[in-house]
Amino acid sequence: MWRPPSKILTGLVLLGLAWLTPCAADPDSEPAPEPTPLSLATLEEQTLDRSGEVNPGDSPQIPSDLHANYTPFLGDTLWLKAGGYLQLEASGDFGATGRQFTLTPSQLGTEVGQDTSGFIPLGMDARLNFRRTRLHLDAYSTFPEIRHGSRAYAEIDFSGKNGSVNLRHLFLSLPYVLIGRTNSAFKDPAAEPESIDSGGPNAKMGLRQQGIRAVIPIGGDTLSLALEDPGPGISPDGSDLSDDGLKRKLDWAGHYRSNTDWGHLQFSAIRRDLSLINSLSATDPVNKFTGWGVGLSGQAFVDDKDNFQFEFSAGPGLGRYLNDLAGTRSELGVTADGQVHPQFAWGGFVAYQHWLDEETRLNTYLSTTQVNLLSGQAADSFQRGYKVSLNVMRDVTENLRLGLEYEHGFRVSRDGFTAAGGRLEFMIRCGL
């Protein structure tokens, strides 16, 4: 049962305290200059900045704020910037509960457990956490002097166990080549809506993982082809087969991004090699399967800064590349006679951002994900989920952002079991 008064009052008090922090505006500072028309590239880059994401390979190699915010070294051939933000969130849940730090429809109705990692308990239905606090180091070099030089980027947050450090990004971007850990080439960060919940839409596609990528400019467009770490293997429910840890396996991912006069459109694709080990069979110890997926995503600007964002992806064995399906053992399934096959999954969302003034915007999205379960899957297997969200964000100063978000999730299992729950969340973000 949700007990909102004391919890929401706590959140409101925290929001009020933010005005007293060093992030607040300097009363003696000069008034902000009048806004000037923004280019489409600048609008897309600001979208990424607001969501706290990077988009290597599809964003300009030379930072747009190079001379303003970076420190030059070695005769202006190396530029460095350290930054990030401190983010505090206060959330209250009602209805069915699930994961502690993100509303994930597939997990609704499951036990949260007693793990208090990363948050200060305020009661059964509310919490404080700092997990989305991020720190980064960005380095740009004019060497080599082809294709706008090179860039290195490292970023951490505190979403690990007990609030420990988690490595989000660590990559080197050279002319035509990208190496390291960052967003998958199957992902489109610029198409994702601004959200307080770190999970965002349950149909959000792609992951962060290690890999090597070729980045090929085609006029004003970009073709990216990558070999990426496939992550952990997952054995299907109801089978004696076990995963082989995806040893010596790689995922083949890529996308073609078309930059238009209204925004961008991205076509994504991925191929996966999945293997299971049958320890009881001497003649056929390894079972191999092929998974794949395709995606379409984009962002369209209308009426100045207002914009639509959307994603749709589908494929057999896509599984963990859809946000809601991570951890649901959905890549492979079992038929009634014990045969294992990839399971088809799909998901999509539409989002809209409306600017009320130069500092305040509304963000909303509707998202759904579904798995076509095979006949032998367990009755409580996740089949489909829905998520809707509405938030308001305001940049009080250049370094202080406040946000309020409500989101609601709905889960349906194979046996018809349903669970629904909501979350109200406050955010204070202080730039460093």
Sequence and secondary structure as in RCSB ss.txt:
>XXXX:A:sequence
MWRPPSKILTGLVLLGLAWLTPCAADPDSEPAPEPTPLSLATLEEQTLDRSGEVNPGDSPQIPSDLHANYTPFLG
DTLWLKAGGYLQLEASGDFGATGRQFTLTPSQLGTEVGQDTSGFIPLGMDARLNFRRTRLHLDAYSTFPEIRHGS
RAYAEIDFSGKNGSVNLRHLFLSLPYVLIGRTNSAFKDPAAEPESIDSGGPNAKMGLRQQGIRAVIPIGGDTLSL
ALEDPGPGISPDGSDLSDDGLKRKLDWAGHYRSNTDWGHLQFSAIRRDLSLINSLSATDPVNKFTGWGVGLSGQA
FVDDKDNFQFEFSAGPGLGRYLNDLAGTRSELGVTADGQVHPQFAWGGFVAYQHWLDEETRLNTYLSTTQVNLLS
GQAADSFQRGYKVSLNVMRDVTENLRLGLEYEHGFRVSRDGFTAAGGRLEFMIRCGL
>XXXX:A:secstr
   HHHHHHHHHHHHHHHTTSTTS  TTS          HHHHHHHHHHHHT   TTTS SS TTHHHH EEETT
TTEEEEEEEEEEEEEEEEEES   SSS  GGGTTS   S  TTEEEEETTEEEE TT EEEEEEEE  STTTT E
EEEEEEES SGGG  EEEEEEEEETTEEEEEEE TT  GGGS   SSTT STT B  EEEEEEEEEEETTEEEEE
EEE        TT S EE TTTT  EEEEEEEEE SSEEEEEEEEEEEEEEE TT SS  EEEEEEEEEEEEEEE
E STT EEEEEEEEEET GGGBGGGTTS  SEEE TTS EEE EEEEEEEEEEEESSSSEEEEEEEEEEEE   T
TS TT EEEEEEEEEEEEEEEETTEEEEEEEEEEEEEETTS EEEEEEEEEEEEEE 
